[in-house]
Amino acid sequence: MPAITPHTPIDQHMRDWRHDLHRHPETAYEETRTAAKIAALLHDFGLDEIHTGLAQTGVVGVLHGNRPGKTLGLRADMDALDIHETNTFAHRSQTAGKMHACGHDGHTAMLLGAAEYLSATRDFAGSVVFIFQPAEENVAGGKRMCDEGLFTRFPVDSVYALHNWPELPAGHIAVHEHEVMASFDLFDIDIHGQGCHGAMPHLGIDSIAIAAQTISALQHIVSRNLDSAERAVVSVTQIHGGDTYNILPGTVRLSGGTRAFRPEIRDLLETNIRSTASGIAAALGGRAEIHYQRRYPPTRNHPEAARHIYRIAQTLIGAERVQLNPPPSMAAEDFAIMLQERPGAYIWLGNGKPHPAAVLHSPNYDFNDDILATGASLWIALAQAQT
């Protein structure tokens, strides 16, 4: 039976915390109010250690069980997004242009609920390290926590995290033994030509025409350079160039991103983007300057850890509500960096879609409060399964 069930005191606490966090969203490295609230609650729960300031706004709490054992790390992300919320409910964002559009408010509330329960009972072996991470969205706060010594200061034996998933029925759980999410890298391609009057293109080098051919050719990297069994994405998402109707600009910038599940495919995408853009620009008389940023590696679970939490989830909510190895997602997640440091797994917790358009990162998204008890109970069961 789940440790926390709906309409019990801790479940109501989680709903209240979640609504408060949703009203006051804070984006990367600005989570000062959020961090202060988390630290205060951990203090009220009576955790053995509370540490702030890791990765600027991160919070880490340590709780020891009533008997010896291993150390478990549980991570929740805290940051919001630069999106203007269109919801009209009472707990909508009170900060213009920012909102919790990805459910990190719910992730934080669930981990707090688990901390409250475990601190009251201490009926588990070893220790639990509660990791509240800033800046997951785009700027790799998880990497910064690791770089600043997260696992040196708090040497866990394993580490786990979860994400709410609108594509799964509410309260269902999905676990992957290997790839869960894709890598995430960015590119900017500055195509330099020679500006001229639009009526006399023969006097210049048309950077817009070069950009158009480059965009088309970049799509051949996936369709013609990869085995059809592989999954990868190259997307140009921005085009910037020109200021008026009758002048061909000297420079056009293309920006976008890539996704892949395997490191060697990730390498191939970067290599071929560089060679494709450079080759087309040179062939048409221009020059391409490529800026490529490696952001998040693929999120890959450790098989033994994935099977461990899969069994726990089946016992907790029933085998019919737990999936093993559904198709991975092309979205990305900086928990991948923590999984490179320690064994563990990343889990999907079904959020359902109360509103058909309320997908992650949409202005009308909202976390489903009815799954808070399931997520917190999963963390509690994982802690109690330690030896």
C-alpha positions in Angstrom: 0.0 0.0 0.0 1.4 3.5 -0.8 2.8 5.3 2.2 0.9 8.5 1.3 -2.7 8.3 0.0 -4.9 11.1 -1.4 -6.7 13.4 1.1 -4.3 12.6 4.0 -2.3 15.4 5.8 0.9 15.0 3.8 -1.0 14.8 0.5 -2.7 18.1 1.4 0.7 19.6 2.4 2.1 18.7 -1.1 -0.8 20.3 -2.8 -0.4 23.4 -0.8 3.3 23.6 -1.5 2.9 22.9 -5.1 0.3 25.6 -5.6 2.5 28.1 -3.7 5.5 27.2 -5.9 3.3 27.5 -9.0 2.2 31.0 -8.0 5.8 32.1 -7.6 7.9 30.6 -10.5 11.6 31.3 -10.6 13.9 30.5 -13.5 17.5 29.3 -13.7 19.7 30.4 -10.8 17.0 32.8 -9.6 15.2 30.2 -7.3 16.0 32.1 -4.1 12.4 32.1 -2.7 12.0 28.5 -3.8 15.3 27.4 -2.1 14.5 29.3 1.1 11.1 27.6 1.3 12.6 24.2 0.8 15.3 24.7 3.3 12.8 26.0 5.9 10.6 22.9 5.4 13.5 20.5 5.7 14.4 22.2 8.9 10.8 21.8 10.2 10.9 18.1 9.3 14.0 17.6 11.4 16.5 16.5 8.8 20.0 15.8 10.1 21.7 18.1 7.6 20.6 20.9 5.4 23.0 22.5 2.9 22.3 25.5 0.7 24.2 27.4 -2.0 25.4 24.4 -4.1 25.1 25.6 -7.7 24.1 29.0 -6.3 20.5 28.1 -5.4 20.6 24.4 -4.9 19.5 22.7 -1.6 20.6 19.4 -0.3 19.1 17.6 2.8 20.5 14.5 4.5 18.4 12.1 6.6 19.7 9.0 8.4 17.5 5.9 8.9 17.2 3.8 12.0 19.7 1.2 10.9 22.9 1.0 8.9 22.8 0.8 5.1 23.6 2.4 1.8 23.0 6.0 0.8 20.3 6.9 -1.7 20.1 10.1 -3.7 16.7 11.5 -4.8 16.7 14.5 -7.0 13.9 17.1 -7.9 14.3 20.0 -10.3 13.0 23.4 -9.0 13.2 25.9 -11.9 10.4 27.4 -14.0 10.3 28.6 -17.7 10.1 32.0 -19.4 6.6 31.4 -20.6 3.5 33.6 -20.1 0.8 31.5 -18.4 -2.7 31.5 -19.9 -4.4 29.5 -17.1 -7.0 31.3 -15.0 -7.1 29.1 -11.9 -6.4 30.5 -8.4 -2.8 29.2 -8.3 -1.7 30.6 -11.7 1.6 32.4 -11.9 1.9 35.8 -10.2 5.1 36.6 -12.1 4.5 38.0 -15.6 6.3 36.0 -18.3 7.3 33.1 -16.1 5.5 29.9 -15.2 6.0 26.3 -14.1 5.2 24.8 -17.5 7.1 21.6 -17.0 5.9 20.4 -13.6 9.0 21.1 -11.6 6.8 22.5 -8.9 5.2 19.0 -8.6 8.5 17.3 -8.6 9.7 19.5 -5.7 6.5 19.0 -3.8 6.7 15.2 -4.1 10.3 15.1 -2.8 9.3 17.3 0.1 6.4 15.0 0.9 8.8 12.0 0.9 11.2 13.9 3.2 8.4 14.7 5.6 7.2 11.1 5.8 10.6 9.5 6.1 11.8 12.0 8.7 8.8 11.3 10.8 9.3 7.5 10.7 13.0 6.9 9.9 12.0 3.4 9.1 14.7 2.7 6.5 18.3 1.6 6.3 21.2 3.9 5.6 20.7 7.5 4.5 18.7 9.5 2.0 20.2 12.6 0.3 17.4 14.9 -1.0 18.8 16.9 -3.9 16.8 20.0 -5.0 18.4 21.1 -8.2 18.2 24.5 -9.9 18.4 25.4 -13.6 17.4 22.2 -15.3 15.9 24.0 -18.3 18.6 24.5 -20.9 21.5 25.6 -18.7 22.5 22.3 -17.0 22.2 23.1 -13.3 22.8 19.4 -12.6 26.2 19.6 -14.2 27.1 22.6 -12.1 26.1 20.7 -8.9 28.3 17.8 -10.0 31.2 20.2 -10.9 30.9 21.8 -7.5 31.3 18.5 -5.7 27.7 17.2 -5.1 28.8 13.5 -5.0 32.1 14.2 -3.3 30.3 16.0 -0.4 27.4 13.6 -0.5 28.7 10.2 -1.8 25.5 8.3 -2.7 25.5 4.7 -3.8 22.7 5.4 -6.4 20.6 8.3 -7.5 17.1 8.5 -9.0 14.8 11.2 -10.4 11.4 11.3 -12.1 9.4 13.5 -14.5 5.7 13.8 -14.9 4.6 12.6 -18.3 1.3 13.8 -19.9 1.4 11.0 -22.5 1.0 8.4 -19.7 -2.3 7.9 -17.9 -2.3 9.6 -14.5 -0.5 7.6 -11.8 1.0 5.1 -14.2 4.8 4.6 -14.2 7.3 3.9 -17.1 10.8 2.6 -16.6 13.6 2.2 -19.2 16.5 -0.2 -18.8 18.7 1.9 -21.2 17.9 5.1 -23.1 15.2 7.3 -21.7 15.8 10.7 -23.3 18.0 12.0 -26.1 21.0 14.3 -26.1 20.6 18.0 -26.6 23.1 20.1 -28.5 22.8 23.6 -30.1 24.3 25.1 -33.2 24.6 28.6 -34.7 25.7 28.8 -38.3 26.7 32.3 -39.6 26.7 32.3 -43.4 28.8 35.1 -44.7 28.2 36.3 -48.3 28.5 39.7 -49.8 25.6 42.1 -49.4 24.3 44.0 -52.5 21.1 45.5 -54.0 18.3 43.0 -54.5 17.9 44.2 -58.1 21.6 43.3 -58.8 22.3 40.0 -57.1 25.1 39.3 -59.6 27.2 42.0 -57.8 27.1 40.1 -54.4 27.0 36.7 -52.9 23.5 35.8 -51.7 23.8 34.6 -48.1 20.0 33.9 -48.0 20.2 31.5 -51.0 23.1 29.8 -49.3 21.1 29.5 -46.1 18.2 28.0 -47.9 20.3 25.3 -49.5 22.0 24.7 -46.2 18.7 24.1 -44.4 17.6 21.6 -47.0 21.0 19.8 -47.0 21.0 19.5 -43.2 18.0 17.2 -43.3 20.0 14.7 -45.4 22.3 14.1 -42.4 19.6 12.0 -40.8 17.8 10.6 -43.8 21.0 9.7 -45.8 23.9 9.3 -43.3 22.2 7.3 -40.6 21.0 3.7 -40.6 17.2 3.8 -40.8 17.1 1.9 -37.5 18.7 4.9 -35.7 16.7 7.8 -34.3 18.1 11.3 -34.5 16.9 14.9 -35.2 18.4 17.9 -36.8 16.2 21.0 -36.5 16.8 24.5 -37.7 14.6 26.6 -35.5 15.7 30.2 -36.3 16.7 32.2 -39.3 18.0 35.8 -38.9 19.1 38.0 -41.8 18.2 41.1 -43.6 16.7 44.4 -42.7 14.8 45.7 -45.7 13.0 44.5 -48.9 15.6 45.5 -51.5 19.0 44.6 -50.0 20.6 41.2 -49.9 22.3 40.9 -46.4 25.9 40.1 -46.1 25.3 37.6 -43.2 22.5 35.2 -42.3 22.4 33.2 -39.1 20.8 29.8 -38.8 20.2 28.3 -35.3 18.9 25.0 -34.1 19.4 21.9 -32.2 20.2 18.2 -32.5 19.0 15.1 -30.7 20.4 11.5 -30.5 20.5 8.5 -28.2 24.0 7.2 -28.8 27.3 9.1 -28.3 28.6 8.1 -31.7 25.5 9.4 -33.5 25.8 12.6 -31.5 29.4 12.9 -32.8 28.3 12.2 -36.4 25.6 14.9 -36.3 28.2 17.6 -35.2 30.8 16.5 -37.8 28.3 16.4 -40.7 26.7 19.7 -39.7 30.1 21.3 -39.9 31.1 19.8 -43.2 27.7 20.3 -44.8 27.4 24.0 -43.9 31.0 24.7 -44.8 30.9 22.8 -48.1 27.7 24.4 -49.4 28.8 27.9 -48.4 32.2 27.5 -50.1 30.6 26.0 -53.3 28.4 29.1 -53.6 31.1 31.6 -53.0 30.5 32.3 -49.3 31.8 31.1 -46.0 30.1 29.4 -43.0 31.2 29.9 -39.4 29.8 27.2 -37.2 29.4 27.5 -33.4 28.4 24.2 -31.8 27.5 23.7 -28.1 27.3 20.4 -26.4 24.6 20.7 -23.8 23.0 17.5 -22.4 24.2 13.9 -23.1 21.7 11.2 -23.6 19.8 10.1 -20.5 20.7 6.4 -20.0 19.5 4.4 -17.1 21.6 1.7 -15.4 19.8 -1.6 -16.1 20.1 -3.0 -12.6 18.8 0.2 -11.0 16.0 0.4 -13.6 14.9 -3.2 -12.9 15.1 -2.5 -9.1 12.7 0.5 -9.2 10.5 -1.3 -11.8 9.9 -4.1 -9.3 9.2 -1.6 -6.5 6.7 0.3 -8.7 4.9 -2.9 -9.6 4.5 -3.8 -5.9 3.4 -0.2 -5.1 0.7 0.4 -7.8 0.2 -2.9 -9.6 2.0 -4.5 -12.5 -0.8 -3.5 -15.0 0.1 0.2 -14.3 3.8 -0.1 -14.9 5.5 -0.1 -18.3 9.0 -1.4 -19.0 11.0 0.0 -21.9 8.4 2.1 -23.8 9.8 4.1 -26.7 12.3 6.7 -25.4 11.7 10.4 -25.9 13.6 12.9 -28.1 13.3 15.4 -25.3 16.4 15.9 -23.1 17.2 16.1 -19.4 20.3 17.2 -17.5 19.8 14.4 -14.9 21.8 12.5 -17.6 24.9 14.1 -16.1 24.2 12.7 -12.6 23.7 9.3 -14.1 27.2 9.5 -15.6 28.5 10.1 -12.1 26.5 7.5 -10.2 24.3 4.4 -11.0 20.6 5.0 -11.0 17.5 5.6 -13.1 15.1 8.2 -14.4 11.4 7.4 -14.3 8.3 8.8 -16.0 5.2 9.3 -13.8 2.0 9.6 -15.8 0.3 13.0 -15.5 -2.5 12.5 -17.9 -3.9 15.3 -20.0 -6.8 17.1 -18.2 -6.6 19.6 -21.1 -5.9 18.2 -24.6 -3.4 21.0 -25.4 -1.7 21.1 -22.0 1.5 19.4 -22.9 4.9 20.1 -21.3 6.1 23.7 -22.0 2.7 25.0 -23.1 1.2 28.1 -21.6 -1.9 26.2 -20.4 0.0 23.3 -18.7 -0.6 22.4 -15.1 0.8 19.6 -12.9 -1.8 17.0 -11.9 -2.1 17.2 -8.1 -3.7 13.7 -8.0 -0.4 12.1 -8.7 1.6 13.7 -5.9 0.8 10.9 -3.5 2.0 8.3 -6.0 5.3 10.0 -6.7 6.1 10.6 -3.1 5.2 7.0 -2.2 7.5 5.7 -4.9 10.4 7.6 -3.3 9.4 6.3 0.2 9.2 2.7 -1.1 12.6 3.1 -2.8 14.2 4.3 0.5 12.6 1.5 2.5 13.9 -1.1 0.0 17.5 -0.2 0.8 19.7 -2.6 2.5 
